[in-house]
Amino acid sequence: MRARSDRFELRRCLPFIFLHAGCLAVLWVGWSWTAVALAAALYFVRMFAITGFYHRYFSHRTFHTSRWMQFAFAVLGNTSVQRGALWWAAVHRHHHKHADQEHDVHSPGLSGFWWAHIGWMTSSKNFPTDYGVIRDLAKFPELVFLNRFDLVIPAIFGALLFALGEILRWLAPGLGTTGGQLFVWGFFVSTVVLLHGTLLINSLAHVFGSRRFATDDDSRNNLLLALITLGEGWHNNHHRYMGTARQGFYWWEIDITYYALKALSWTGLIWDLKPVPVSIYEEARQPRGSADAA
């Protein structure tokens, strides 16, 4: 499949159509502060699972954790319906190797905004997992299982949300929520917003922002994207040195994911968070040369 040419495929769009169409069900189930609060909480918790673990742990191994902890966050990240952690990591490692070059699967400079944002995910060429670039992760059968059957966890997650809503309808009717309402807001609405928030890094973080480092790609630092994605918007920093657990290299660069990882490290659940090397800070103090500010 990877030998095929990149092209839009309608059948690969069906899951995305399903997710977006599901949001329209708010017209039938209505809303409550409970449902909206749950949707917002699930956005931030699952965004952290994507940024802190799918990205900074599985893709770049910027800290260490236990096998049980990596499995737990692989499950939590899987509820975001962004496929398995192994596929996600393989695609991202490929992106760094070919960033904004011919073989980059989601470069907005080469393929335009919509293809970089979501179009590339509709192509069968990008569907298989390249286990050759994630041998360090493929040795864990539980991660391979989650990756192969990546719709199992979202289905269970949706069922649990519905069950929670029904329990609250029975035990706490004053909250004004139902199973259907929590399912629609917690699964469909929260997941769709989370998906597009994550994908904005592909489509916009190589277009809008400033460039501290003269990297070989078009990566840029963008405060707004950093706020939306809990710190992933410091993309030029990240492309200059991907081996650190933090992407906001300075205190004024808000990086909520790093703050949460640091807090987790105090509990002993994760450890050995890799810092930004002194040489990178020294480089940042030099004239930018060809790095352009937007």
C-alpha positions in Angstrom: 0.0 0.0 0.0 2.9 2.4 0.7 3.9 2.0 -2.9 0.7 3.7 -4.1 0.5 7.3 -5.1 -1.0 9.9 -2.7 -4.6 10.5 -3.5 -7.9 11.4 -1.8 -10.0 8.2 -1.2 -13.6 8.5 -0.2 -13.7 5.3 1.7 -10.9 6.5 4.0 -13.1 9.6 4.6 -15.9 7.7 6.1 -14.6 7.6 9.7 -14.1 11.4 9.6 -17.5 11.9 8.1 -19.0 9.8 10.9 -17.2 11.7 13.6 -18.2 15.1 12.2 -21.8 14.0 11.5 -22.1 12.8 15.1 -21.6 16.3 16.4 -24.9 17.3 14.8 -26.6 15.0 17.3 -26.3 17.9 19.8 -29.5 19.2 18.1 -31.4 16.2 19.6 -29.6 15.6 22.9 -29.2 19.2 23.8 -26.6 20.4 26.2 -25.8 20.8 29.9 -23.0 22.3 31.8 -22.0 18.8 32.9 -21.7 17.6 29.3 -19.8 20.7 28.1 -17.4 20.5 31.1 -16.8 16.8 30.5 -16.1 17.5 26.8 -13.6 20.3 27.7 -11.9 18.1 30.3 -11.6 15.2 27.9 -10.1 17.6 25.3 -7.3 18.6 27.6 -6.6 15.2 29.2 -6.5 13.5 25.8 -4.5 16.3 24.2 -1.9 15.6 26.9 -2.0 11.9 26.1 -1.2 12.9 22.5 1.4 15.6 23.1 3.1 14.1 26.1 3.0 10.4 25.2 2.1 9.8 21.5 4.5 12.6 20.6 7.2 13.3 23.2 7.4 9.7 24.5 6.5 7.2 21.7 7.8 9.3 18.8 10.9 10.8 20.4 11.6 8.9 23.6 12.3 12.1 25.5 11.8 10.5 29.0 11.4 7.0 30.5 8.5 5.3 32.1 7.3 1.8 33.1 5.7 -0.6 30.7 2.4 -0.3 32.5 2.5 3.5 32.3 3.3 3.5 28.6 0.4 1.1 28.0 -2.0 3.2 30.1 -1.2 6.3 28.1 -1.3 4.4 24.8 -4.9 3.4 25.7 -5.8 7.0 26.7 -4.3 8.4 23.5 -6.2 5.8 21.5 -9.5 7.2 22.8 -8.7 10.3 20.7 -9.4 8.2 17.5 -6.0 9.2 16.1 -5.1 5.5 15.6 -2.6 3.6 17.6 0.5 5.0 19.2 2.8 2.9 16.9 1.3 4.2 13.7 1.3 7.8 15.1 5.0 7.5 16.1 6.0 5.9 12.8 4.3 8.7 10.8 5.9 11.4 13.0 9.4 10.0 12.8 9.0 9.8 9.0 7.9 13.5 9.0 11.0 14.6 10.9 13.2 12.7 8.5 11.6 14.3 5.4 10.2 17.5 6.8 9.0 19.8 4.0 10.7 17.6 1.4 9.3 15.4 -1.3 8.5 12.5 0.9 6.9 14.4 3.7 3.3 13.2 3.9 1.8 16.4 5.3 3.8 19.4 4.2 1.6 22.5 3.6 4.3 24.2 1.5 4.3 21.3 -0.9 0.7 20.0 -0.8 -1.4 22.9 0.5 -3.4 23.5 3.7 -6.2 20.9 3.3 -3.9 18.0 2.3 -1.5 18.8 5.1 -4.4 19.2 7.6 -6.4 16.1 6.9 -6.2 15.0 3.3 -3.1 12.9 3.8 -5.1 10.7 6.2 -7.5 9.8 3.5 -4.8 8.1 1.4 -4.2 4.3 1.6 -0.5 5.0 1.1 -0.3 6.5 4.6 -2.5 3.9 6.3 -0.1 1.0 7.1 2.3 1.2 10.0 6.0 1.2 9.1 7.2 -1.0 11.8 10.8 -0.7 10.5 11.1 2.8 12.0 9.6 1.8 15.4 11.4 -1.4 16.3 12.0 0.0 19.8 8.2 0.0 20.3 7.1 -3.0 18.2 8.7 -5.4 20.8 5.7 -4.8 23.1 2.8 -7.0 22.0 0.2 -5.0 23.9 1.2 -1.9 21.9 1.0 -3.9 18.7 -2.4 -5.1 19.6 -3.7 -1.6 20.3 -2.2 -0.5 17.0 -3.7 -3.3 15.0 -7.2 -3.0 16.6 -7.3 0.7 17.0 -11.1 1.0 16.9 -11.6 -1.2 20.0 -10.7 1.3 22.6 -12.7 4.2 21.0 -15.8 1.9 21.0 -15.3 1.0 24.6 -14.7 4.6 25.5 -17.9 5.7 23.8 -19.9 2.9 25.6 -18.5 4.0 28.9 -19.5 7.6 28.3 -23.0 6.6 27.5 -23.1 4.4 30.6 -21.8 7.3 32.8 -24.5 9.6 31.5 -27.2 7.1 32.3 -25.9 6.6 35.8 -25.8 10.3 36.4 -29.3 10.6 35.0 -30.5 8.1 37.6 -28.3 9.1 40.6 -28.0 12.9 40.0 -30.9 14.1 37.9 -30.1 17.7 39.0 -27.1 17.6 36.6 -29.5 17.5 33.7 -27.6 15.1 31.6 -28.2 11.7 29.9 -26.3 8.9 28.4 -26.9 10.2 24.9 -25.8 13.7 25.8 -22.5 12.6 27.4 -21.9 10.3 24.5 -22.4 13.1 21.9 -20.4 15.8 23.8 -17.7 13.6 25.3 -17.1 11.4 22.3 -18.1 13.3 19.1 -17.7 17.0 20.0 -14.6 16.6 22.2 -12.9 14.2 19.8 -13.5 16.3 16.6 -12.2 19.5 18.3 -9.2 17.5 19.6 -8.5 16.0 16.2 -8.4 19.4 14.4 -6.4 21.0 17.3 -3.8 18.3 16.8 -3.8 18.5 13.0 -3.3 22.3 13.1 0.4 21.6 13.9 0.7 19.9 10.5 -1.2 22.5 8.5 -0.2 25.8 10.2 3.0 25.3 12.3 5.0 25.3 9.1 3.3 28.4 7.7 2.6 31.0 10.5 5.0 32.1 13.2 8.6 33.0 13.9 11.8 31.1 13.3 14.4 31.2 16.0 16.5 28.5 14.3 17.5 28.2 10.7 16.3 24.6 10.2 16.1 22.9 6.9 12.3 22.9 7.0 9.6 25.6 7.4 8.8 25.0 11.0 7.7 28.0 13.1 7.0 29.0 16.7 3.4 30.1 17.2 2.0 31.0 20.6 -1.7 30.5 19.7 -1.0 27.0 18.4 1.0 26.3 21.6 -2.0 27.3 23.7 -4.4 25.1 21.6 -2.1 22.1 21.8 -0.6 22.5 25.3 2.8 23.5 24.0 3.2 21.9 20.6 3.2 25.3 18.9 6.9 25.9 19.6 7.5 23.9 16.5 10.7 25.6 15.2 12.3 24.8 18.6 11.1 21.2 18.3 12.5 20.8 14.8 15.8 22.1 15.8 16.1 19.7 18.7 13.5 17.0 19.0 15.2 15.1 21.8 14.0 17.2 24.7 10.9 16.7 26.8 10.1 20.4 26.5 9.3 22.4 23.4 9.0 25.8 25.0 12.7 26.4 25.5 12.3 29.5 27.7 10.1 30.3 30.7 7.9 32.7 28.7 7.1 30.0 26.1 4.1 28.4 27.6 4.4 24.6 27.4 1.6 23.0 29.5 2.6 19.5 28.4 6.1 19.9 29.8 4.7 21.3 33.1 2.5 18.2 33.4 5.3 15.8 32.5 7.5 17.6 35.1 4.8 17.1 37.7 4.4 13.4 36.8 8.2 13.0 37.2 7.9 14.1 40.9 5.6 11.1 41.5 8.1 8.7 40.0 5.7 7.5 37.3 8.0 8.9 34.6 11.7 9.9 34.9 14.8 11.1 33.1 13.1 14.0 31.3 15.7 15.0 28.7 16.6 18.8 28.9 17.5 21.2 26.2 21.3 21.0 25.7 23.4 24.1 26.6 24.7 24.1 23.0 21.2 24.7 21.7 20.7 27.8 24.0 24.1 29.1 22.8 23.0 28.7 19.2 19.8 30.5 20.0 21.8 33.5 21.2 23.6 33.8 17.9 22.3 35.9 15.0 19.5 34.1 13.2 21.2 34.2 9.8 18.7 32.8 7.3 16.0 32.2 10.0 13.2 34.6 9.1 10.7 36.1 11.4 7.1 36.1 10.2 
